[in-house]
């Protein structure tokens, strides 16, 4: 199977991380929890922006393609920010 730019990033994340399928435009829970743990370990000061977070996530999990990695980074960073 070839993954293209039009693929739903949630489908790719589900293929990589497994777990229950995502709903409501959110990444799968397993992927989001992994991303949050990875970013906390790599960036404890919460200084990463979306580009840096995407780079960190792709280095940690080489199977992540760019689109799903950006999608996951945005959601993980949004959850890290104080309300």
LOKETI-600454 format. One record per residue (C-alpha): residue in three letters; residue number from 1; x, z negated, y negated. Coordinates in steps of 0.25 Angstrom, whole numbers. Example, Ala and Ser with C-alpha at 12.3 -4.5 7.8 and 13.67 -1.06 7.14 Angstrom:
% LOKETI-600454
ALA|1|49|-31|18
SER|2|55|-29|4
END
This chain:
% LOKETI-600454
UNK|1|0|0|0
UNK|2|5|4|-14
UNK|3|2|-6|-25
UNK|4|0|1|-38
UNK|5|-3|-3|-53
UNK|6|-18|-3|-51
UNK|7|-18|-13|-40
UNK|8|-25|-26|-43
UNK|9|-13|-36|-44
UNK|10|-22|-47|-37
UNK|11|-22|-38|-25
UNK|12|-6|-37|-25
UNK|13|-5|-52|-27
UNK|14|-14|-55|-16
UNK|15|-6|-46|-7
UNK|16|7|-53|-11
UNK|17|2|-67|-11
UNK|18|-10|-67|-2
UNK|19|-21|-78|-3
UNK|20|-35|-77|-8
UNK|21|-38|-64|-16
UNK|22|-38|-66|-31
UNK|23|-51|-66|-39
UNK|24|-55|-65|-54
UNK|25|-42|-57|-58
UNK|26|-33|-69|-54
UNK|27|-21|-67|-45
UNK|28|-22|-73|-31
UNK|29|-20|-88|-31
UNK|30|-8|-87|-22
UNK|31|-1|-77|-31
UNK|32|-4|-85|-43
UNK|33|1|-98|-37
UNK|34|14|-92|-33
UNK|35|16|-86|-47
UNK|36|13|-99|-53
UNK|37|23|-106|-44
UNK|38|34|-95|-46
UNK|39|33|-95|-61
UNK|40|33|-111|-62
UNK|41|46|-110|-53
UNK|42|52|-99|-61
UNK|43|48|-102|-75
UNK|44|45|-117|-76
UNK|45|45|-117|-91
UNK|46|33|-107|-91
UNK|47|40|-97|-100
UNK|48|38|-85|-92
UNK|49|29|-74|-98
UNK|50|22|-63|-90
UNK|51|34|-54|-89
UNK|52|43|-65|-84
UNK|53|33|-71|-75
UNK|54|30|-58|-68
UNK|55|45|-56|-66
UNK|56|47|-70|-60
UNK|57|35|-67|-51
UNK|58|40|-54|-46
UNK|59|54|-59|-44
UNK|60|48|-70|-35
UNK|61|39|-61|-27
UNK|62|44|-47|-26
UNK|63|31|-42|-20
UNK|64|24|-43|-34
UNK|65|22|-30|-41
UNK|66|22|-30|-56
UNK|67|7|-30|-59
UNK|68|3|-41|-50
UNK|69|15|-49|-54
UNK|70|11|-48|-69
UNK|71|-3|-51|-65
UNK|72|1|-64|-58
UNK|73|11|-68|-69
UNK|74|0|-67|-80
UNK|75|-9|-76|-71
UNK|76|2|-86|-67
UNK|77|7|-87|-82
UNK|78|-7|-89|-87
UNK|79|-9|-101|-77
UNK|80|4|-107|-82
UNK|81|1|-107|-96
UNK|82|-5|-120|-102
UNK|83|-20|-119|-106
END
